[in-house]
């Protein structure tokens, strides 16, 4: 590792509502290292990186690049100073080619028009330089997730990034894609690039990173050489206590079927067949996991089960009731709870209060509503109890949800969905982008509800999560169920990755199993 390339000195960020996101934070990164940035949700990681990339402005403190103080007031300024950022949600235009996305905003021109041949040549040149091989003429919408990430990294490198910020870079990758990404990051490091690696995956931090800075409560609680600290010590530094993520659960005792999906087909508005003859079931008292790279029909499947969209063929039965003609509320009244993968769009009303979000599914409950008049004291008492039970860090129930950290917003969603006396829980990416403390809490609650007889359908791109939590495990690829495992402990991550990438496919009759059940 080389000399100090970046220093953020005494950085303080206070939002207009008085929330202190960062307080006197010092963050230093050396040239040619992979430096992890970790902390609980709300610890200040995202805010610190937004200030480095010019998306936020600090109230106090200075930023130095190669010893020179600079003021970063926009992403354009950050890019000019050699700082690039690959966001968790890719900033690519799906309908354009890789080459067109690569040169967006810096297009080469010929006779007043965009020079597409030159864009292709530029893409090929930088692709070869960094051994991040892509097809310049392929459309983004046709690419697997791992390839899209390569394009994002190449975009940043093309614009001169010497310091590369990666936000949760492996969140949606298979083990094989993660391994390939890590090899590419090591190559970048060897070429002198510096990488800031934001992740909640402790195993990956230990594998790829040189040093780690841990934030807690908006302050830095230390910088460590990764080889000198264990995963348990990192967890303790992050949350201030011991964290156990090894799931200890008794064998499932499944009973009656609460969800049966049979021969379901779905065609999207563009006429593309998204789901092809999907069949499976979930019983009371079991967790059925679905593994798969995002974009293989999982989201559409969940939208059909929860009533957000209509299926074209087949049947979906919840608690012995076909749901084809039911409204979302009628489906929920059957006893279904839904943790959406997109908490800000479907999980919460961000401008509403915590209280309003928590009771949004039970305004008509007789315990809370007397002939159209809400029982305010009962509502406040219920919400206070759930805030306490689910460890939501907030001022009070009147606080707008949008003022909470991502992990605490997720806890609000989970508090509402888990407290609604569900018969089946659809948990779609329930711990995405949240810290180890919140993950531990959600795992415990899911196991508790399973043991109380609730059926759980778990969709997760985190293979460790889906393998640890699930009693039975399915794999989706290309809109189909391509593998089924009666015992999730009998399969390795590498084997699952082969099915997730479509390299392997089981020959089995899931439809017949559904009919027999």
Residue pairs with C-beta under 8 A, 6 or more apart in sequence:
1 30
1 31
1 32
1 33
1 210
2 30
2 31
2 32
2 192
3 30
3 31
4 28
4 29
4 30
4 31
4 67
5 29
5 30
5 31
5 65
5 66
5 162
5 163
5 194
6 27
6 28
6 29
6 52
6 63
6 64
6 65
6 163
6 194
7 26
7 27
7 28
7 63
7 64
7 67
8 25
8 26
8 27
8 28
8 48
8 51
8 52
8 61
8 62
8 63
8 64
9 26
9 61
9 62
9 63
9 64
10 24
10 25
10 26
10 60
10 61
10 62
11 22
11 24
11 25
11 26
11 27
11 48
11 51
11 58
11 60
11 61
11 63
12 20
12 22
12 23
12 24
12 25
12 58
12 59
12 60
12 61
13 20
13 21
13 22
13 44
13 47
13 48
13 51
13 56
13 58
13 59
14 20
14 21
14 59
15 21
17 403
19 403
20 218
21 44
21 47
21 218
22 44
22 47
22 48
22 51
22 58
22 215
22 218
22 219
23 218
23 219
24 60
24 61
24 219
25 44
25 48
25 61
25 215
25 218
25 219
25 220
26 220
27 37
27 48
27 213
27 220
28 223
29 35
29 163
29 194
29 196
30 194
30 211
31 192
31 194
32 189
32 190
32 192
32 193
32 194
33 189
33 194
33 195
33 210
33 211
34 185
34 189
34 195
34 197
34 208
34 209
34 210
35 194
35 195
35 196
35 197
35 209
35 210
35 211
35 212
35 213
36 197
36 198
36 199
36 205
36 209
36 211
36 212
36 213
36 226
37 45
37 48
37 49
37 196
37 197
37 198
37 212
37 213
37 215
38 45
38 198
38 199
38 200
38 205
38 212
38 213
38 214
38 215
38 234
38 238
39 45
39 214
39 215
39 216
39 238
39 435
40 216
40 238
40 239
40 405
40 407
40 435
40 436
40 437
40 438
41 405
41 406
41 407
41 408
41 410
41 433
41 434
41 435
41 438
42 393
42 404
42 405
42 406
42 407
42 408
43 215
43 216
43 217
43 218
43 238
43 435
44 215
44 217
44 218
44 219
45 198
45 215
46 167
46 198
47 56
48 215
49 85
49 165
49 167
49 196
49 198
50 56
51 57
51 58
51 63
51 72
52 63
52 72
52 78
52 83
52 165
53 72
53 75
53 78
53 83
53 85
53 165
54 72
54 73
54 74
54 75
54 76
54 77
54 78
55 75
57 73
62 69
63 69
63 70
63 71
63 72
64 70
65 81
65 82
65 83
65 163
70 77
70 81
71 77
72 78
72 81
72 83
75 85
78 84
78 85
79 159
79 160
79 161
80 160
82 160
82 161
82 162
82 163
83 161
83 162
83 163
83 165
84 155
84 156
84 157
84 159
84 160
84 161
84 163
84 164
84 165
85 156
85 164
85 165
85 167
86 149
86 152
86 153
86 156
86 164
86 165
86 166
86 167
86 169
87 152
87 167
88 167
88 168
88 171
88 433
90 148
90 149
90 151
90 152
91 152
92 101
92 140
92 148
92 151
92 152
93 100
93 101
93 104
93 140
94 139
94 140
94 141
95 139
95 140
95 141
96 104
96 139
96 140
97 136
97 137
97 138
97 139
97 140
98 123
98 134
98 135
98 136
98 137
98 138
98 139
98 140
98 143
98 151
99 116
99 119
99 120
99 122
99 123
99 136
99 137
100 116
100 119
101 140
101 151
101 155
102 119
102 122
102 123
102 126
102 136
102 151
102 154
102 155
102 158
103 114
103 119
103 122
103 123
103 158
104 155
106 158
106 159
107 114
107 115
107 119
108 114
108 115
108 118
108 119
108 122
109 115
110 118
119 136
120 136
120 137
122 158
123 134
123 136
123 154
124 136
126 132
126 154
126 157
126 158
127 133
127 134
127 136
127 154
130 154
130 157
130 184
130 187
130 188
130 191
131 184
131 187
132 150
132 153
132 154
132 184
134 147
134 150
134 151
134 154
138 147
140 148
140 151
143 151
144 177
144 293
144 295
144 501
145 172
145 173
145 177
145 293
145 294
145 295
146 173
146 174
146 177
146 180
146 181
149 169
149 173
149 181
150 184
153 164
153 184
153 188
156 164
157 164
157 188
157 193
161 193
162 192
162 193
162 194
163 193
163 194
163 195
163 196
164 188
164 193
164 194
164 195
164 196
165 195
165 196
165 198
166 185
166 195
166 196
166 197
166 198
167 198
168 198
168 199
168 200
168 433
169 181
169 197
169 199
170 177
170 178
170 181
170 199
170 201
170 204
171 432
171 433
171 461
171 462
172 293
172 294
172 461
173 181
173 293
173 461
174 293
174 463
174 497
174 500
174 501
175 463
175 493
175 494
175 496
175 497
176 494
176 497
176 498
176 501
177 293
178 204
182 204
182 207
182 208
185 195
185 197
185 208
186 208
188 195
189 195
197 205
197 208
197 209
199 205
200 433
200 434
200 435
200 436
200 439
201 462
202 231
202 234
202 235
202 436
203 231
203 464
205 212
205 226
205 234
206 226
206 231
209 226
210 225
210 226
211 223
211 224
211 225
211 226
212 223
212 224
212 226
212 229
212 234
213 220
213 222
213 223
214 220
214 221
214 222
214 223
214 224
214 234
214 237
214 238
215 221
216 237
216 238
216 239
216 240
221 237
222 237
229 237
232 242
232 243
235 242
235 243
235 245
235 436
236 242
236 243
238 435
238 436
238 437
239 435
239 436
239 437
241 437
243 436
243 437
243 440
244 440
245 436
245 439
245 440
245 443
246 468
247 443
247 447
247 468
247 469
249 447
249 450
249 451
250 451
251 471
252 285
252 286
252 287
252 450
252 471
253 285
254 283
254 284
254 285
254 286
254 471
255 283
255 284
255 285
255 453
256 283
256 284
257 281
257 282
257 283
257 284
257 517
258 282
258 283
258 284
258 318
258 319
258 335
258 423
258 424
258 455
259 281
259 282
259 305
259 316
259 317
259 318
259 424
259 455
259 457
260 281
260 315
260 316
260 317
260 514
260 517
261 278
261 279
261 280
261 281
261 301
261 305
261 314
261 315
261 316
261 514
262 279
262 314
262 315
262 316
262 317
262 511
262 514
262 515
263 277
263 278
263 279
263 313
263 314
263 315
263 511
264 275
264 277
264 278
264 279
264 301
264 304
264 311
264 313
264 314
264 315
264 316
265 273
265 275
265 276
265 277
265 278
265 311
265 312
265 313
265 314
266 273
266 274
266 275
266 297
266 300
266 301
266 304
266 309
266 311
266 312
266 479
267 273
267 274
267 312
268 274
268 300
273 479
274 297
274 300
274 479
275 297
275 300
275 301
275 304
275 311
275 479
275 480
276 478
276 479
276 480
277 314
277 480
277 511
278 297
278 301
278 314
278 479
278 480
278 481
279 314
279 481
279 510
279 511
279 513
279 514
280 288
280 474
280 481
280 484
280 510
280 514
281 288
281 513
281 514
281 517
282 288
282 424
282 455
282 456
282 457
283 455
284 423
284 453
284 454
284 455
285 450
285 451
285 453
285 454
285 455
286 450
286 455
286 456
286 471
286 472
287 446
287 450
287 456
287 458
287 469
287 470
287 471
287 472
288 455
288 456
288 457
288 458
288 470
288 471
288 472
288 473
288 474
289 458
289 459
289 460
289 466
289 467
289 469
289 470
289 472
289 473
289 474
289 488
290 298
290 301
290 457
290 458
290 459
290 460
290 466
290 473
290 474
290 475
290 476
291 460
291 461
291 463
291 466
291 467
291 473
291 474
291 475
291 476
291 496
291 499
291 500
292 298
292 461
292 475
292 476
292 477
292 500
293 461
293 477
293 500
293 501
294 461
296 476
296 477
296 478
296 479
296 500
297 476
297 478
297 479
297 480
298 428
298 459
298 476
299 341
299 428
300 309
300 479
301 476
302 308
302 338
302 340
302 341
302 426
302 428
302 459
303 309
304 310
304 311
304 316
305 316
305 318
305 323
305 336
305 426
305 457
306 328
306 331
306 336
306 338
306 426
307 323
307 326
307 327
307 328
307 330
307 331
308 328
308 346
310 324
311 324
315 322
315 324
316 322
316 323
316 324
317 323
318 331
318 334
318 335
318 336
318 424
319 334
319 335
319 423
319 424
321 334
323 330
323 331
323 334
326 334
332 338
332 361
332 420
334 423
335 421
335 422
335 423
335 424
336 422
336 423
336 424
336 425
336 426
337 417
337 418
337 420
337 422
337 424
337 425
337 426
338 346
338 417
338 425
338 426
338 428
339 347
339 413
339 414
339 417
339 425
339 426
339 427
339 428
339 429
339 430
340 346
340 347
340 413
340 428
341 428
341 429
341 432
341 459
343 406
343 409
343 410
343 413
344 350
344 409
347 409
347 410
347 413
348 357
348 401
348 409
348 412
348 413
349 356
349 357
349 360
349 401
350 400
350 401
350 402
351 400
351 401
351 402
352 360
352 400
352 401
353 397
353 398
353 399
353 400
353 401
354 383
354 387
354 392
354 394
354 396
354 397
354 398
354 399
354 400
354 401
354 404
354 412
355 379
355 380
355 383
355 397
355 398
357 401
357 412
357 413
357 416
358 382
358 383
358 386
358 397
358 412
358 415
358 416
359 368
359 379
359 382
359 383
359 416
360 416
361 416
361 420
362 368
362 420
363 369
363 374
367 375
367 378
368 374
368 375
368 378
368 379
368 382
369 375
380 397
383 397
384 397
386 392
386 415
386 416
386 419
387 394
387 397
387 415
389 415
390 411
390 412
390 414
390 415
390 418
390 441
391 411
391 441
392 404
392 408
392 411
392 412
392 415
393 404
393 405
393 408
394 403
394 404
394 408
401 409
401 412
404 412
406 433
406 434
407 433
407 434
407 435
407 438
408 438
410 430
410 431
410 434
410 438
410 442
411 438
411 441
414 430
414 442
414 445
417 425
418 425
418 445
418 449
422 449
422 454
423 454
423 455
424 454
424 455
424 456
424 457
425 446
425 449
425 454
425 455
425 456
425 457
426 457
426 459
427 446
427 456
427 457
427 458
427 459
427 460
428 459
429 459
429 460
429 461
430 442
430 446
430 458
430 460
431 438
431 439
431 442
431 443
431 460
431 462
431 465
432 461
432 462
434 442
439 465
443 468
443 469
446 456
446 458
446 469
447 469
449 456
450 456
450 471
458 465
458 466
458 469
458 470
459 466
460 466
460 469
463 493
463 496
463 497
464 493
466 473
466 488
467 473
467 488
467 489
467 491
467 493
467 496
468 488
470 488
471 487
471 488
472 484
472 485
472 486
472 487
472 488
473 484
473 485
473 488
473 491
473 496
474 481
474 483
474 484
474 485
475 481
475 482
475 483
475 484
475 496
475 499
475 500
476 482
477 499
477 500
477 501
477 502
477 505
478 502
481 510
482 499
482 502
482 504
482 505
482 506
483 496
483 499
483 504
483 505
483 506
484 506
484 508
484 510
485 491
495 504
498 504
499 505
499 506
